[in-house]
Amino acid sequence: MIKLLYIAFGGIIGSVLRYVIAGIPHKFYWGTFPIGTLFVNLLGSFLIGFGFVLLGKENIPENLKLFLFIGILGSFTTFSTFMFESLNLFKDGDLKFALINLAGANILGLFFVYLGYVIAQYIVNQIH
């Protein structure tokens, strides 16, 4: 139960940080490109790699890992975890699975976003 609390409190912090930090680039950029989301995802990717090395992955207490990496960074962006797992596949020499992970998540992710959009549009159109 205590582990879930560490994750939950980290999640609160990460989600608030995401909201605040994602809005910063839009103060300087007014186009339609989702620069705030890109910024947060890239920052989260940097922070998860940096944190694991800086803190020494073997030396990090389990509850601190849960709080920082699953709680804060997990709610800040799941992209950071996705990139870190892809990096580990590359480091382990598993090029095939690394590429499948990268391509599959991006291509299938885009497909499922579209599928959800289409299905929801269909439902809304049926109601109205």
N, C-alpha and C positions, 0 to 999 in steps of 0.2 A: 504494500500500500504506500509506503514512504517513497518508493521509486516513482510511482505515478504522480505524487505531489511534486517531486523535483521536475519531472517532465512538464507538468501543468504550469508551474510557476515560471519555468523557462519559456513555455509557450506563450504565456501572457506577455512577457517582455519582448520576445521575438516578433509577435504579431503587431505590437505597438510600434516597435522599431521599424518594421517593414512599412507600415502606413506612413510614418513620419519621413523616413529616408527616401522612400519611393517618390514622395512629393517634391523633394528638393530639386531634382533636375528640371521639373516642369516650371519652376520659377524662372528658368533661363531658356527654355525650349518650348515653343508653343505649337509644334507640328503634331501630326497624328501618330508618329512612331512611338511605341510604348517604351520610351527611354528610361523611365523610372523603374519599370519591372526589369529591364535588361541590367540596369545599374545594380539593383538589389541582388539579382541572381549572380552576377559576376562578383560582387562584393562578398556574398555568402560563400561562393566557391573558393575565393581567396582565403576567407577566414577559416573555413573548415580544414583546408590544407595547412595553413599557417598554424592554427591552434594545435593540431595533432603533432606537428613537429616541435613547436615551441614548448608545449607542455610535456612532450615525451609520452607517446601513446601507452607505453607500459607503466608509466608512473602516475597516470591520471586516475584518481579514485573513481570508482564506478558511479557514484551519485553525481560527481562533478561532470563526468561524461554525459550522463543522462540529462542534466540541467543545461549544459552548454551546447552539446552537439545535437541531441534529439529535441530538447525543449526550445532553446533560443534559436539555434540555426535551423532546426526542423520547421519551426513556424515562420522564421524569417524567409526561408526558401527551401523547398525540397530539392531544388536544382543543385544546391551545394552537395547534398548527399549523393545524388545521381552522378555528378561529375567525379566525386571522390571514389565512388564504387567503380566507375569507368576507368579512372586512373589506376586503381588497384588491379583491375583486369589487365591493363597494359603492362604494369610493373611485373605482374606474375607471368608475363609472356603469353597470355591468352588473347592474342590479337583478334581471333575470330569472335569470341564472346564480347570483347570490348566493342568491336564494330557493330555487332548485332544489338548490343545494349544501346549504343548511341543512335544508330539508325532506327531501330525498332521503337524506342521511346519517342523520338522526334516525329517520325512518319506516322506511327500508329497513334501517338498523342494527338497530332493534328487531325487525323481521321476521326478519332473519338470525340474530339471537341466539335467537329463538324456534324457527326452523327447525333450527338446530344442536341445540338442546335436545330437540326432538321426535325428530329422527333418532337422536341418541345414546340417548334413552330407549327407542326402538324396538329398537336394537341390543342394549342391555343386557337388555331384556325377552326377546329372542330367545335370548340366551345362557343366561339363568337359566330 
